[in-house]
Amino acid sequence: MSASVDFVLESPSTNATLLVEAKSINSPSPEWAARLARSLVADVPPDAHSSLLLVLRNHLYLWKRIPQEDAEPPDFSGRTEDVFRPYLQHVQTPLQDISGLSFEFLVKSWLTDLSEGSIPPSVAVWVREAGLQEFEHGVLREEQRN
């Protein structure tokens, strides 16, 4: 698999994988996010067991299958601030003002908690609504960029 993503989360009970890209930018629209998502996975062959989660400063977009068309809409979306609220409680800087590296660390912290099965209850609701509960207690890998 040749995807340009930051993290890969593997399900402990199935052979499903969740490709995760964190970008400290705002999405002007779901259509724009769909084009970005497609460019990230352009070289990834269709796989019934891979999903893509695009985490941006203002929204999270989830495709249950790797998008094959440039404008394929996400299957699920949510406001990033709503999902990360428990992680931002102790941070003095608003989500929109944190640095790019800090944003990526925030995403990694959330994915680590998901992989360890220790996400806050309010986040667990979002995970269930998005259909990502199969990745709880999964294996998290941080991908190396060339």
N, C-alpha and C positions, 0 to 999 in steps of 0.2 A: 504494500500500500504506500503510495507516494503522495501524502497530503501535507500541506503546509499549515500545520496547526500547532498550538502550544502544548496541549495535553491530550492524552488518550486514557479513557477509563474503560476497563474491561469488566463485564458482568461476572460475578462468581458462579452463577448458576446456568448461564447460557454462553454461547460464543459471541454474544453481542458486544460491540464496542461503541463508545461515545467519543467522537472526535470533538475537541473543544478548542475554539479560537477565542482569545481575549484581546480586544482592541480598545484602547482608551480614547475612542472617538464616539460621537453621537451618530445615530442613524437618522437621516432625514425622512425615511419612509421604509415600510416593509419591502417594497419593490427594490429599493437601493440595497437593502440588506441581502435580498435574494441574489442579486447580481454579485455582491461581494462573496457570499457563500459559494456560489458556483465557481468563482475564480479560485477560491481556496482549495477546492476539491476537483478541479478540472482533470487531473491525472488519476483520480481514484476510480477504479472500475465499479459499476453498480454492484452493491452487495446488500442482500436482504437483512444482514445482521449489523449494519453500521448506521449510526445516526450522527447528526452534526448539530452542535450547539454553538451558536455565535453569541458571545457575551460582549455587549457594547455598553458604553456609559449609561445610556438611557433605556435600552431594551435588551432582553435576551430573546433569541430566536432559535427554535428547535425544529429541525427536519428529522422525522422518524426514519427516513431513508435518505441516502446521499442524493442531493438535488442533481438532476440530469439536464435541466433546462435553465437558461439564464434567469428567468423571472418566476421560477417555481416558488410559490408562497410557502412560508413556514407552516408547520402543523400546529405549532403552539408558540405563543410569545407572552412576555410579561415585562413589567417595569423592573429594571435592575435594582433600583433603590428599594423596592418592596421586598425583593428576594434577599438582598444583602443587609437589610435594616439591622438585624441582630449583630452583624459584624461591624457595623458603622457606629454602634452605640458608644464605644470607647475611643473613637477617633475624633479629634477636634476639627478635622478638615472635612467639608462636604464632599460627597462623592464626585461632583463635577470638578472639584479643585485638586484632587489628589493626583500625584504624578503617575506617569504611565507605568513605571516599575511597581509602584505601590498598588495600582489597579490590578496588575497581573498577580501580585502577591495576594491580594484580596480574593481573586478568583481561585487561586491555588488553595487558599485556606478553606474556602467553601467546598471545593472538590475533595480535599483531604478529609474534611468532616463527613462528606457523603460516602467516601470510600471506607471510612472507619465506622459508619453507621451512627455518627454522633451529631447529626445536624439539629439545630434548634427546632422546636415544634412548629413555629410559624413557617420555617423553610420547608419542613416536612410536608406541609399542606401543598406548597407549590410543586414539590417533587412528585407527589402523588397526582396532582392535576396534570402535570406535564407528562406523566407516565414514565418517570425515570427511576422509580423505586427498585428496578432490577439491578441498578448500579450501586445500591447500598452494599457495603462490605466488599466492594470491588477492588481491583488493582489499578492504581493510578500511576501513570508514567508521564514524566515531563519530557517532551520531545526536544531533541537537539536540532538547532537550525544550522544550516551550512554557512 
